[in-house]
Amino acid sequence: MKILAIDSSGLTASAAVATEEAVLAEYTTNYKKTHSQTLLPMIDEIIRMTETDLATIDAIAVSAGPGSFTGLRIGAATAKGLGQALKKPLIAVPTTEMLAWNLCGAGGVICPLMDARRSQVYTGLYRWDREGVAMDCLTAQRAVSVEEMLAEVNRRGEPVTYLGDGVDVYRETLEKMTTVPFFLVPVHLGKQRAASLAACAFGYAARGELQTAAEFVPVYLRKSQAEREREEKERKLQGDAE
């Protein structure tokens, strides 16, 4: 099976072509340009360099969210467009689960942290089995305060590894409030990678968890700022009318 993997859920943008035996190419950037400027050229480059005919792709893996609202929409539009044009299924992978795959086989609890702004993080807790071949989801991904996440980690009483862009934002809090042994991953493992997305997606495909391009909808976990502002305006207008 050959997968084209696309991620634009955070500050990085990443694309990869992979089979179950090898990552044929991966292109990741973490720079000033927007994902709308980088994602399609990156896909074009890895396809060209690997001499891959897109018709031979079996599925398109995409980070389903949570993450940057704009980034998720760009990734979703790209994946849906390619899926419809190529008539290929999509494999939607939760972003925090994809991050946990950066630490395949690691011991203890894995805690991805994505900065969700407004003093919150997108997070979930994961653990690899003793053989390092299957990953268990201990808590589903959600948007919570850093303090609530830390309370859950400390309550479990197990060593934990933190990764994700939320570590950069809340490093001091993590270091002060974590009461169990903890580890912060090095920079090359800390952010989203399309190769990890592809590796995780093969498991979804084996379980038959695929969907059409028309069916795929990103997972935002909470309302966007524009939605919140619109609802606040509507409540105010409703209050004035009463």
C-alpha positions as CSV (number, residue, x, y, z in Angstrom):
1,M,0.0,0.0,0.0
2,K,1.2,3.5,-0.8
3,I,0.0,6.6,1.0
4,L,0.3,10.3,0.4
5,A,0.3,12.0,3.8
6,I,-0.5,15.7,4.3
7,D,-0.3,17.7,7.5
8,S,-0.8,21.5,8.0
9,S,-2.4,21.4,11.5
10,G,0.2,23.5,13.2
11,L,3.2,25.8,12.6
12,T,4.9,23.2,10.4
13,A,3.7,21.9,7.1
14,S,4.6,18.4,6.0
15,A,4.0,16.0,3.2
16,A,5.3,12.5,2.6
17,V,4.9,9.5,0.3
18,A,5.3,6.2,2.1
19,T,4.7,2.5,1.8
20,E,4.5,0.0,4.7
21,E,8.2,-0.8,4.0
22,A,9.7,2.7,3.6
23,V,9.2,6.4,3.7
24,L,10.0,7.3,0.1
25,A,10.1,11.0,0.7
26,E,9.2,13.6,3.3
27,Y,9.2,17.4,3.1
28,T,8.7,19.4,6.2
29,T,9.0,23.2,6.7
30,N,8.7,25.4,9.8
31,Y,9.1,28.9,8.4
32,K,7.3,32.1,7.9
33,K,5.3,31.3,4.8
34,T,1.7,30.2,5.0
35,H,0.6,26.7,4.3
36,S,-1.3,27.9,1.3
37,Q,2.0,28.9,-0.2
38,T,4.0,25.8,0.8
39,L,1.8,22.7,0.8
40,L,1.0,22.1,-2.8
41,P,4.6,22.9,-4.0
42,M,5.9,20.5,-1.3
43,I,3.6,17.7,-2.6
44,D,4.6,18.4,-6.1
45,E,8.3,18.2,-5.2
46,I,8.1,14.8,-3.4
47,I,6.0,13.4,-6.2
48,R,8.5,14.6,-8.8
49,M,11.6,13.4,-6.8
50,T,10.1,9.9,-6.2
51,E,8.8,9.7,-9.8
52,T,5.4,8.8,-8.2
53,D,2.4,8.6,-10.5
54,L,-0.5,9.9,-8.3
55,A,-2.7,7.3,-9.9
56,T,-0.7,4.6,-8.0
57,I,-1.5,6.2,-4.6
58,D,-3.9,4.0,-2.7
59,A,-5.0,6.6,-0.1
60,I,-4.4,10.1,1.2
61,A,-3.8,10.5,4.9
62,V,-4.6,13.8,6.4
63,S,-4.3,15.2,10.0
64,A,-7.9,15.5,11.0
65,G,-7.4,18.0,13.8
66,P,-7.3,19.6,16.2
67,G,-5.0,22.4,15.3
68,S,-4.9,25.7,13.6
69,F,-8.3,26.4,12.1
70,T,-6.8,27.9,9.0
71,G,-4.1,25.2,8.7
72,L,-6.7,22.4,9.1
73,R,-8.9,24.0,6.4
74,I,-6.0,24.2,4.0
75,G,-5.0,20.6,4.6
76,A,-8.6,19.4,4.3
77,A,-9.2,21.3,1.1
78,T,-6.0,19.9,-0.4
79,A,-6.7,16.3,0.7
80,K,-10.4,16.5,-0.4
81,G,-9.5,18.0,-3.8
82,L,-6.9,15.4,-4.5
83,G,-9.1,12.6,-3.2
84,Q,-12.0,13.7,-5.5
85,A,-9.8,14.2,-8.5
86,L,-7.9,10.9,-8.1
87,K,-11.0,9.0,-6.8
88,K,-8.9,7.9,-3.8
89,P,-10.1,7.4,-0.2
90,L,-9.0,9.6,2.7
91,I,-7.6,8.4,6.1
92,A,-8.3,10.9,8.8
93,V,-5.8,10.7,11.8
94,P,-6.3,12.7,15.0
95,T,-3.4,15.2,15.3
96,T,-2.4,14.3,18.8
97,E,-2.3,10.6,17.9
98,M,-0.1,11.5,15.0
99,L,2.3,13.4,17.3
100,A,2.4,10.4,19.6
101,W,3.7,8.3,16.7
102,N,6.8,10.4,16.7
103,L,7.7,8.4,19.8
104,C,6.9,4.9,18.5
105,G,7.8,2.3,21.1
106,A,8.6,4.8,23.8
107,G,7.9,3.8,27.4
108,G,5.6,5.6,29.9
109,V,2.8,8.0,29.0
110,I,3.1,10.2,25.9
111,C,1.4,13.6,26.2
112,P,1.2,15.7,23.0
113,L,0.6,19.4,23.7
114,M,-0.6,21.8,21.0
115,D,-1.1,25.4,21.8
116,A,-4.8,26.1,21.5
117,R,-4.5,29.8,22.7
118,R,-6.8,31.3,25.4
119,S,-4.7,29.5,28.1
120,Q,-5.6,26.1,26.7
121,V,-3.9,23.2,25.0
122,Y,-5.1,20.4,22.7
123,T,-4.0,17.2,24.2
124,G,-4.5,13.5,24.8
125,L,-2.7,10.8,26.6
126,Y,-1.2,7.7,24.9
127,R,0.9,4.6,25.8
128,W,2.7,2.0,23.7
129,D,2.3,-1.6,24.6
130,R,5.3,-3.6,25.9
131,E,6.1,-4.9,22.4
132,G,6.1,-1.3,21.0
133,V,3.8,-2.3,18.2
134,A,0.4,-1.0,19.3
135,M,-0.6,2.3,20.9
136,D,-3.4,2.7,23.4
137,C,-5.4,5.9,23.8
138,L,-5.6,6.6,27.5
139,T,-7.7,9.8,27.2
140,A,-9.3,11.2,24.1
141,Q,-8.0,14.4,22.6
142,R,-9.6,17.5,23.9
143,A,-9.1,21.2,24.6
144,V,-8.3,21.9,28.3
145,S,-6.3,24.2,30.5
146,V,-2.7,23.3,31.1
147,E,-3.5,22.9,34.8
148,E,-6.3,20.4,34.1
149,M,-4.0,18.4,31.8
150,L,-1.2,18.4,34.4
151,A,-3.6,17.2,37.1
152,E,-4.5,14.2,35.0
153,V,-0.8,13.4,34.3
154,N,0.2,13.7,38.0
155,R,-2.8,11.7,39.1
156,R,-1.6,8.8,36.9
157,G,1.7,8.7,38.7
158,E,3.7,7.4,35.7
159,P,6.7,8.9,33.8
160,V,5.5,11.2,31.0
161,T,7.0,12.5,27.8
162,Y,5.8,15.9,26.5
163,L,6.0,17.0,22.9
164,G,4.3,19.5,20.5
165,D,4.4,23.2,20.1
166,G,2.6,23.7,23.4
167,V,5.8,22.6,25.1
168,D,7.5,25.8,23.8
169,V,4.7,27.9,25.2
170,Y,4.2,26.2,28.6
171,R,7.6,24.9,29.3
172,E,8.0,26.7,32.6
173,T,4.6,25.5,33.9
174,L,5.4,22.0,32.9
175,E,8.7,22.0,34.7
176,K,7.2,23.6,37.8
177,M,4.0,21.6,38.1
178,T,4.8,18.1,36.9
179,T,5.3,15.9,39.9
180,V,6.1,12.7,38.1
181,P,9.4,12.0,36.2
182,F,9.1,13.8,32.8
183,F,11.0,14.3,29.6
184,L,10.8,17.0,26.9
185,V,11.7,15.6,23.5
186,P,14.4,17.2,21.3
187,V,13.4,19.5,18.5
188,H,13.5,17.0,15.7
189,L,10.8,14.9,17.4
190,G,8.7,17.7,18.8
191,K,6.4,18.7,15.9
192,Q,4.1,17.2,13.4
193,R,5.7,15.0,10.7
194,A,3.9,13.5,7.7
195,A,6.0,10.3,8.0
196,S,4.5,9.7,11.4
197,L,1.1,10.5,10.0
198,A,1.6,7.9,7.2
199,A,2.8,5.3,9.7
200,C,-0.3,5.8,11.9
201,A,-2.5,5.8,8.8
202,F,-1.5,2.3,7.7
203,G,-3.1,1.0,10.9
204,Y,-6.3,2.8,10.2
205,A,-6.3,1.4,6.7
206,A,-5.8,-2.1,7.9
207,R,-8.9,-1.7,10.1
208,G,-10.9,-0.4,7.2
209,E,-11.2,3.1,8.6
210,L,-11.3,5.0,5.4
211,Q,-13.7,7.6,4.1
212,T,-14.5,9.4,0.9
213,A,-13.3,12.9,0.2
214,A,-16.9,14.2,0.5
215,E,-17.3,12.6,3.9
216,F,-14.2,14.0,5.5
217,V,-14.7,16.9,8.0
218,P,-11.9,18.3,10.2
219,V,-12.1,18.0,13.9
220,Y,-11.8,21.5,15.5
221,L,-12.8,20.6,19.1
222,R,-14.0,24.1,19.8
223,K,-15.5,27.1,17.9
224,S,-13.3,29.5,16.0
225,Q,-12.8,33.1,17.1
226,A,-15.1,34.3,14.3
227,E,-17.9,31.9,15.4
228,R,-17.5,33.1,19.0
229,E,-17.6,36.7,18.0
230,R,-20.7,36.2,15.8
231,E,-22.5,34.4,18.7
232,E,-21.6,37.1,21.1
233,K,-22.9,39.7,18.7
234,E,-26.2,37.8,18.2
235,R,-26.6,37.5,22.0
236,K,-26.1,41.2,22.4
237,L,-28.6,42.0,19.6
238,Q,-31.0,39.6,21.2
239,G,-30.6,41.3,24.6
240,D,-31.1,44.7,23.1
241,A,-34.3,43.5,21.4
242,E,-35.7,42.2,24.7
